Amino acid sequence: MLSALTVGDILSILLFLSVLGTLLIGYPIAITLAGTSLIFAFIGNQLGTFDYAILNGLPSRYLGTMTNDVLVAVPLFIFMGLILEKSGLAEALLTTMGQLFGPLRGGLAFSVIIVGALLAASTGVVGATVITMGLISLPAMLRAGYCPKMATGAIGASSTLAQVIPPSTVLIFVGDLLAGVNQTAQLRLGNFAPDPISVGDLFAGALIPGFILVGLF
């Protein structure tokens, strides 16, 4: 099977492993993605599997991304999550929910899951939610006598809801991608007036499953 791989296939695998390795070492994401890509572009050009002319299309791709009305929402959601963290609103919400569920067994864990779901819905970014909830709720849960495994599990589970509960940045990217794919597929089928797939449709479809996951957690 390895003999069937081309030079381009091998370079693609090495590129993926190099990006993963440099990220694990601790290099910044921007430098890692740009640096490793350019290095492997040079290697591919020397081996005859990559043409530098392809790089001429990067400016138009960058401009298209920056002028995309859908993707503009991503940094705004991240900014909103930072405001919630720095202003102390998320911590105040966790404290209030803790008082509400205080009489219940495991009430603080319930509070963490609910606040994590609300924060995930506000930011739409898993990483931001995990960091925020970890800084806010992990010390409180450990002081309350929770097992570290239980505490980190509750925080991690509630924070990953940002991928499902709208507004999710993952759904924004998927919606932008599906809109183009759906239009291309409908045109190939002869439908020259296809019904568009919007990000709002994905948000509506993910809302109920997101609430079900919150209830199951």
Secondary structure, DSSP 8 states (H G I E B T S, - for coil): -GGG--HHHHHHHHHHHHHHHHHHHT--HHHHHHHHHHHHHHHHHHTTS--GGGGGGHHHHHHHHHT-TTTTHHHHHHHHHHHHHHHTHHHHHHHHHHHHSTTSTTHHHHHHHHHHHHHHHHH--HHHHHHHHHHHHHHHHHHTT--HHHHHHHHHHHHGGGGTSSS-HHHHHHHHHHHHHHHHHHHHTT-SS-----HHHHHHHHHHHHHHHHHH-
